[in-house]
């Protein structure tokens, strides 16, 4: 690989990373299994409190 090609490759990779950072993320943020269980428990407690009222 010659010098010019390698330099262009590095610059293109840098631009690609910058564009990826600026573009909106389509994937939702990961929530661990333990956090999902905790959220489900909290929501079920709230549902019980609302139904008792």
PDB file of N, CA, C and O in Angstrom:
ATOM      1  N   UNK A   1       0.857  -1.170   0.000  1.00  0.00           N
ATOM      2  CA  UNK A   1       0.000   0.000   0.000  1.00  0.00           C
ATOM      3  C   UNK A   1       0.905   1.237   0.000  1.00  0.00           C
ATOM      4  O   UNK A   1       1.803   1.365   0.832  1.00  0.00           O
ATOM      5  N   UNK A   2       0.654   2.129  -0.938  1.00  0.00           N
ATOM      6  CA  UNK A   2       1.523   3.295  -1.000  1.00  0.00           C
ATOM      7  C   UNK A   2       1.100   4.353   0.027  1.00  0.00           C
ATOM      8  O   UNK A   2       0.035   4.259   0.636  1.00  0.00           O
ATOM      9  N   UNK A   3       1.953   5.350   0.199  1.00  0.00           N
ATOM     10  CA  UNK A   3       1.735   6.373   1.226  1.00  0.00           C
ATOM     11  C   UNK A   3       0.440   7.153   1.024  1.00  0.00           C
ATOM     12  O   UNK A   3      -0.293   7.406   1.979  1.00  0.00           O
ATOM     13  N   UNK A   4       0.163   7.530  -0.215  1.00  0.00           N
ATOM     14  CA  UNK A   4      -1.027   8.341  -0.495  1.00  0.00           C
ATOM     15  C   UNK A   4      -2.299   7.563  -0.168  1.00  0.00           C
ATOM     16  O   UNK A   4      -3.230   8.105   0.428  1.00  0.00           O
ATOM     17  N   UNK A   5      -2.334   6.290  -0.559  1.00  0.00           N
ATOM     18  CA  UNK A   5      -3.511   5.457  -0.310  1.00  0.00           C
ATOM     19  C   UNK A   5      -3.725   5.277   1.199  1.00  0.00           C
ATOM     20  O   UNK A   5      -4.855   5.342   1.683  1.00  0.00           O
ATOM     21  N   UNK A   6      -2.651   5.055   1.919  1.00  0.00           N
ATOM     22  CA  UNK A   6      -2.755   4.860   3.366  1.00  0.00           C
ATOM     23  C   UNK A   6      -3.263   6.134   4.042  1.00  0.00           C
ATOM     24  O   UNK A   6      -4.109   6.075   4.935  1.00  0.00           O
ATOM     25  N   UNK A   7      -2.738   7.295   3.610  1.00  0.00           N
ATOM     26  CA  UNK A   7      -3.188   8.568   4.171  1.00  0.00           C
ATOM     27  C   UNK A   7      -4.659   8.809   3.908  1.00  0.00           C
ATOM     28  O   UNK A   7      -5.392   9.237   4.799  1.00  0.00           O
ATOM     29  N   UNK A   8      -5.102   8.533   2.671  1.00  0.00           N
ATOM     30  CA  UNK A   8      -6.519   8.692   2.333  1.00  0.00           C
ATOM     31  C   UNK A   8      -7.394   7.743   3.134  1.00  0.00           C
ATOM     32  O   UNK A   8      -8.488   8.111   3.563  1.00  0.00           O
ATOM     33  N   UNK A   9      -6.917   6.531   3.334  1.00  0.00           N
ATOM     34  CA  UNK A   9      -7.665   5.541   4.093  1.00  0.00           C
ATOM     35  C   UNK A   9      -7.870   6.014   5.537  1.00  0.00           C
ATOM     36  O   UNK A   9      -8.960   5.871   6.090  1.00  0.00           O
ATOM     37  N   UNK A  10      -6.838   6.569   6.134  1.00  0.00           N
ATOM     38  CA  UNK A  10      -6.915   7.064   7.507  1.00  0.00           C
ATOM     39  C   UNK A  10      -7.889   8.241   7.593  1.00  0.00           C
ATOM     40  O   UNK A  10      -8.701   8.316   8.516  1.00  0.00           O
ATOM     41  N   UNK A  11      -7.802   9.158   6.625  1.00  0.00           N
ATOM     42  CA  UNK A  11      -8.705  10.315   6.627  1.00  0.00           C
ATOM     43  C   UNK A  11     -10.158   9.908   6.426  1.00  0.00           C
ATOM     44  O   UNK A  11     -11.053  10.442   7.081  1.00  0.00           O
ATOM     45  N   UNK A  12     -10.390   8.968   5.526  1.00  0.00           N
ATOM     46  CA  UNK A  12     -11.764   8.495   5.292  1.00  0.00           C
ATOM     47  C   UNK A  12     -12.333   7.830   6.537  1.00  0.00           C
ATOM     48  O   UNK A  12     -13.508   8.011   6.858  1.00  0.00           O
ATOM     49  N   UNK A  13     -11.511   7.067   7.236  1.00  0.00           N
ATOM     50  CA  UNK A  13     -11.959   6.403   8.455  1.00  0.00           C
ATOM     51  C   UNK A  13     -12.311   7.432   9.524  1.00  0.00           C
ATOM     52  O   UNK A  13     -13.288   7.263  10.254  1.00  0.00           O
ATOM     53  N   UNK A  14     -11.526   8.487   9.617  1.00  0.00           N
ATOM     54  CA  UNK A  14     -11.777   9.540  10.598  1.00  0.00           C
ATOM     55  C   UNK A  14     -13.087  10.270  10.300  1.00  0.00           C
ATOM     56  O   UNK A  14     -13.857  10.576  11.210  1.00  0.00           O
ATOM     57  N   UNK A  15     -13.332  10.548   9.006  1.00  0.00           N
ATOM     58  CA  UNK A  15     -14.572  11.216   8.592  1.00  0.00           C
ATOM     59  C   UNK A  15     -15.771  10.317   8.868  1.00  0.00           C
ATOM     60  O   UNK A  15     -16.817  10.790   9.314  1.00  0.00           O
ATOM     61  N   UNK A  16     -15.620   9.030   8.606  1.00  0.00           N
ATOM     62  CA  UNK A  16     -16.703   8.076   8.834  1.00  0.00           C
ATOM     63  C   UNK A  16     -17.091   8.029  10.309  1.00  0.00           C
ATOM     64  O   UNK A  16     -18.276   7.994  10.640  1.00  0.00           O
ATOM     65  N   UNK A  17     -16.099   8.029  11.189  1.00  0.00           N
ATOM     66  CA  UNK A  17     -16.365   8.019  12.628  1.00  0.00           C
ATOM     67  C   UNK A  17     -17.057   9.299  13.063  1.00  0.00           C
ATOM     68  O   UNK A  17     -17.973   9.261  13.885  1.00  0.00           O
ATOM     69  N   UNK A  18     -16.628  10.440  12.518  1.00  0.00           N
ATOM     70  CA  UNK A  18     -17.230  11.727  12.877  1.00  0.00           C
ATOM     71  C   UNK A  18     -18.689  11.778  12.427  1.00  0.00           C
ATOM     72  O   UNK A  18     -19.546  12.250  13.174  1.00  0.00           O
ATOM     73  N   UNK A  19     -18.980  11.300  11.219  1.00  0.00           N
ATOM     74  CA  UNK A  19     -20.353  11.290  10.718  1.00  0.00           C
ATOM     75  C   UNK A  19     -21.229  10.363  11.555  1.00  0.00           C
ATOM     76  O   UNK A  19     -22.384  10.682  11.835  1.00  0.00           O
ATOM     77  N   UNK A  20     -20.687   9.229  11.951  1.00  0.00           N
ATOM     78  CA  UNK A  20     -21.448   8.279  12.762  1.00  0.00           C
ATOM     79  C   UNK A  20     -21.792   8.874  14.116  1.00  0.00           C
ATOM     80  O   UNK A  20     -22.869   8.620  14.655  1.00  0.00           O
ATOM     81  N   UNK A  21     -20.881   9.664  14.667  1.00  0.00           N
ATOM     82  CA  UNK A  21     -21.112  10.297  15.958  1.00  0.00           C
ATOM     83  C   UNK A  21     -22.209  11.355  15.866  1.00  0.00           C
ATOM     84  O   UNK A  21     -23.008  11.507  16.790  1.00  0.00           O
ATOM     85  N   UNK A  22     -22.246  12.091  14.742  1.00  0.00           N
ATOM     86  CA  UNK A  22     -23.219  13.167  14.571  1.00  0.00           C
ATOM     87  C   UNK A  22     -24.607  12.661  14.197  1.00  0.00           C
ATOM     88  O   UNK A  22     -25.606  13.305  14.518  1.00  0.00           O
ATOM     89  N   UNK A  23     -24.681  11.524  13.528  1.00  0.00           N
ATOM     90  CA  UNK A  23     -25.977  11.019  13.082  1.00  0.00           C
ATOM     91  C   UNK A  23     -26.782  10.517  14.282  1.00  0.00           C
ATOM     92  O   UNK A  23     -26.210  10.060  15.271  1.00  0.00           O
ATOM     93  N   UNK A  24     -28.110  10.603  14.188  1.00  0.00           N
ATOM     94  CA  UNK A  24     -28.946  10.144  15.302  1.00  0.00           C
ATOM     95  C   UNK A  24     -28.862   8.627  15.471  1.00  0.00           C
ATOM     96  O   UNK A  24     -28.755   7.885  14.495  1.00  0.00           O
ATOM     97  N   UNK A  25     -28.911   8.198  16.683  1.00  0.00           N
ATOM     98  CA  UNK A  25     -28.827   6.767  16.971  1.00  0.00           C
ATOM     99  C   UNK A  25     -30.209   6.138  16.802  1.00  0.00           C
ATOM    100  O   UNK A  25     -31.177   6.595  17.411  1.00  0.00           O
ATOM    101  N   UNK A  26     -30.304   5.108  15.992  1.00  0.00           N
ATOM    102  CA  UNK A  26     -31.582   4.451  15.759  1.00  0.00           C
ATOM    103  C   UNK A  26     -31.824   3.331  16.773  1.00  0.00           C
ATOM    104  O   UNK A  26     -32.964   2.927  17.004  1.00  0.00           O
ATOM    105  N   UNK A  27     -30.760   2.842  17.365  1.00  0.00           N
ATOM    106  CA  UNK A  27     -30.871   1.743  18.305  1.00  0.00           C
ATOM    107  C   UNK A  27     -31.145   2.278  19.707  1.00  0.00           C
ATOM    108  O   UNK A  27     -30.462   3.205  20.140  1.00  0.00           O
ATOM    109  N   UNK A  28     -32.118   1.728  20.430  1.00  0.00           N
ATOM    110  CA  UNK A  28     -32.356   2.196  21.799  1.00  0.00           C
ATOM    111  C   UNK A  28     -31.210   1.810  22.729  1.00  0.00           C
ATOM    112  O   UNK A  28     -30.491   0.845  22.469  1.00  0.00           O
ATOM    113  N   UNK A  29     -31.045   2.558  23.800  1.00  0.00           N
ATOM    114  CA  UNK A  29     -29.978   2.292  24.754  1.00  0.00           C
ATOM    115  C   UNK A  29     -30.224   0.954  25.445  1.00  0.00           C
ATOM    116  O   UNK A  29     -31.363   0.620  25.773  1.00  0.00           O
ATOM    117  N   UNK A  30     -29.161   0.192  25.665  1.00  0.00           N
ATOM    118  CA  UNK A  30     -29.270  -1.125  26.288  1.00  0.00           C
ATOM    119  C   UNK A  30     -29.631  -0.995  27.756  1.00  0.00           C
ATOM    120  O   UNK A  30     -29.042  -0.190  28.477  1.00  0.00           O
ATOM    121  N   UNK A  31     -30.605  -1.793  28.202  1.00  0.00           N
ATOM    122  CA  UNK A  31     -30.988  -1.853  29.612  1.00  0.00           C
ATOM    123  C   UNK A  31     -30.751  -3.293  30.064  1.00  0.00           C
ATOM    124  O   UNK A  31     -31.254  -4.239  29.457  1.00  0.00           O
ATOM    125  N   UNK A  32     -29.981  -3.441  31.133  1.00  0.00           N
ATOM    126  CA  UNK A  32     -29.629  -4.789  31.591  1.00  0.00           C
ATOM    127  C   UNK A  32     -30.857  -5.532  32.115  1.00  0.00           C
ATOM    128  O   UNK A  32     -31.882  -4.926  32.428  1.00  0.00           O
ATOM    129  N   UNK A  33     -30.733  -6.834  32.201  1.00  0.00           N
ATOM    130  CA  UNK A  33     -31.841  -7.673  32.636  1.00  0.00           C
ATOM    131  C   UNK A  33     -32.260  -7.329  34.061  1.00  0.00           C
ATOM    132  O   UNK A  33     -33.451  -7.314  34.373  1.00  0.00           O
ATOM    133  N   UNK A  34     -31.287  -7.051  34.926  1.00  0.00           N
ATOM    134  CA  UNK A  34     -31.588  -6.698  36.315  1.00  0.00           C
ATOM    135  C   UNK A  34     -32.346  -5.371  36.381  1.00  0.00           C
ATOM    136  O   UNK A  34     -33.296  -5.234  37.151  1.00  0.00           O
ATOM    137  N   UNK A  35     -31.921  -4.392  35.567  1.00  0.00           N
ATOM    138  CA  UNK A  35     -32.615  -3.102  35.546  1.00  0.00           C
ATOM    139  C   UNK A  35     -34.038  -3.247  35.012  1.00  0.00           C
ATOM    140  O   UNK A  35     -34.957  -2.599  35.511  1.00  0.00           O
ATOM    141  N   UNK A  36     -34.221  -4.093  34.002  1.00  0.00           N
ATOM    142  CA  UNK A  36     -35.568  -4.323  33.464  1.00  0.00           C
ATOM    143  C   UNK A  36     -36.468  -4.956  34.521  1.00  0.00           C
ATOM    144  O   UNK A  36     -37.641  -4.599  34.635  1.00  0.00           O
ATOM    145  N   UNK A  37     -35.924  -5.890  35.290  1.00  0.00           N
ATOM    146  CA  UNK A  37     -36.705  -6.537  36.347  1.00  0.00           C
ATOM    147  C   UNK A  37     -37.079  -5.525  37.424  1.00  0.00           C
ATOM    148  O   UNK A  37     -38.198  -5.538  37.936  1.00  0.00           O
ATOM    149  N   UNK A  38     -36.127  -4.643  37.767  1.00  0.00           N
ATOM    150  CA  UNK A  38     -36.392  -3.623  38.774  1.00  0.00           C
ATOM    151  C   UNK A  38     -37.476  -2.656  38.295  1.00  0.00           C
ATOM    152  O   UNK A  38     -38.366  -2.296  39.065  1.00  0.00           O
ATOM    153  N   UNK A  39     -37.408  -2.239  37.045  1.00  0.00           N
ATOM    154  CA  UNK A  39     -38.416  -1.339  36.489  1.00  0.00           C
ATOM    155  C   UNK A  39     -39.794  -2.002  36.448  1.00  0.00           C
ATOM    156  O   UNK A  39     -40.807  -1.359  36.721  1.00  0.00           O
ATOM    157  N   UNK A  40     -39.823  -3.275  36.110  1.00  0.00           N
ATOM    158  CA  UNK A  40     -41.094  -4.000  36.076  1.00  0.00           C
ATOM    159  C   UNK A  40     -41.686  -4.106  37.478  1.00  0.00           C
ATOM    160  O   UNK A  40     -42.897  -3.969  37.650  1.00  0.00           O
ATOM    161  N   UNK A  41     -40.846  -4.347  38.478  1.00  0.00           N
ATOM    162  CA  UNK A  41     -41.319  -4.442  39.853  1.00  0.00           C
ATOM    163  C   UNK A  41     -41.866  -3.097  40.328  1.00  0.00           C
ATOM    164  O   UNK A  41     -42.901  -3.048  40.993  1.00  0.00           O
ATOM    165  N   UNK A  42     -41.179  -2.016  39.992  1.00  0.00           N
ATOM    166  CA  UNK A  42     -41.645  -0.685  40.386  1.00  0.00           C
ATOM    167  C   UNK A  42     -42.973  -0.347  39.721  1.00  0.00           C
ATOM    168  O   UNK A  42     -43.859   0.216  40.363  1.00  0.00           O
ATOM    169  N   UNK A  43     -43.118  -0.679  38.460  1.00  0.00           N
ATOM    170  CA  UNK A  43     -44.363  -0.362  37.751  1.00  0.00           C
ATOM    171  C   UNK A  43     -45.516  -1.202  38.287  1.00  0.00           C
ATOM    172  O   UNK A  43     -46.650  -0.726  38.349  1.00  0.00           O
ATOM    173  N   UNK A  44     -45.239  -2.454  38.678  1.00  0.00           N
ATOM    174  CA  UNK A  44     -46.312  -3.293  39.235  1.00  0.00           C
ATOM    175  C   UNK A  44     -46.725  -2.783  40.618  1.00  0.00           C
ATOM    176  O   UNK A  44     -47.899  -2.864  40.980  1.00  0.00           O
ATOM    177  N   UNK A  45     -45.773  -2.260  41.387  1.00  0.00           N
ATOM    178  CA  UNK A  45     -46.116  -1.681  42.686  1.00  0.00           C
ATOM    179  C   UNK A  45     -46.983  -0.439  42.507  1.00  0.00           C
ATOM    180  O   UNK A  45     -47.939  -0.234  43.255  1.00  0.00           O
ATOM    181  N   UNK A  46     -46.656   0.382  41.527  1.00  0.00           N
ATOM    182  CA  UNK A  46     -47.447   1.575  41.250  1.00  0.00           C
ATOM    183  C   UNK A  46     -48.849   1.201  40.807  1.00  0.00           C
ATOM    184  O   UNK A  46     -49.810   1.877  41.175  1.00  0.00           O
ATOM    185  N   UNK A  47     -48.987   0.139  40.024  1.00  0.00           N
ATOM    186  CA  UNK A  47     -50.295  -0.321  39.555  1.00  0.00           C
ATOM    187  C   UNK A  47     -51.129  -0.791  40.738  1.00  0.00           C
ATOM    188  O   UNK A  47     -52.334  -0.541  40.784  1.00  0.00           O
ATOM    189  N   UNK A  48     -50.502  -1.467  41.694  1.00  0.00           N
ATOM    190  CA  UNK A  48     -51.206  -1.945  42.876  1.00  0.00           C
ATOM    191  C   UNK A  48     -51.678  -0.752  43.718  1.00  0.00           C
ATOM    192  O   UNK A  48     -52.809  -0.741  44.204  1.00  0.00           O
ATOM    193  N   UNK A  49     -50.813   0.242  43.887  1.00  0.00           N
ATOM    194  CA  UNK A  49     -51.181   1.422  44.661  1.00  0.00           C
ATOM    195  C   UNK A  49     -52.336   2.189  44.015  1.00  0.00           C
ATOM    196  O   UNK A  49     -53.212   2.696  44.715  1.00  0.00           O
ATOM    197  N   UNK A  50     -52.339   2.272  42.716  1.00  0.00           N
ATOM    198  CA  UNK A  50     -53.404   2.987  42.007  1.00  0.00           C
ATOM    199  C   UNK A  50     -54.716   2.227  42.122  1.00  0.00           C
ATOM    200  O   UNK A  50     -55.767   2.843  42.295  1.00  0.00           O
ATOM    201  N   UNK A  51     -54.679   0.897  42.029  1.00  0.00           N
ATOM    202  CA  UNK A  51     -55.903   0.102  42.101  1.00  0.00           C
ATOM    203  C   UNK A  51     -56.479   0.080  43.509  1.00  0.00           C
ATOM    204  O   UNK A  51     -57.690  -0.077  43.666  1.00  0.00           O
ATOM    205  N   UNK A  52     -55.641   0.234  44.550  1.00  0.00           N
ATOM    206  CA  UNK A  52     -56.125   0.260  45.926  1.00  0.00           C
ATOM    207  C   UNK A  52     -56.833   1.555  46.252  1.00  0.00           C
ATOM    208  O   UNK A  52     -57.732   1.572  47.093  1.00  0.00           O
ATOM    209  N   UNK A  53     -56.449   2.637  45.607  1.00  0.00           N
ATOM    210  CA  UNK A  53     -57.023   3.950  45.917  1.00  0.00           C
ATOM    211  C   UNK A  53     -58.461   4.090  45.545  1.00  0.00           C
ATOM    212  O   UNK A  53     -59.053   5.148  45.757  1.00  0.00           O
TER     213      UNK A  53
END
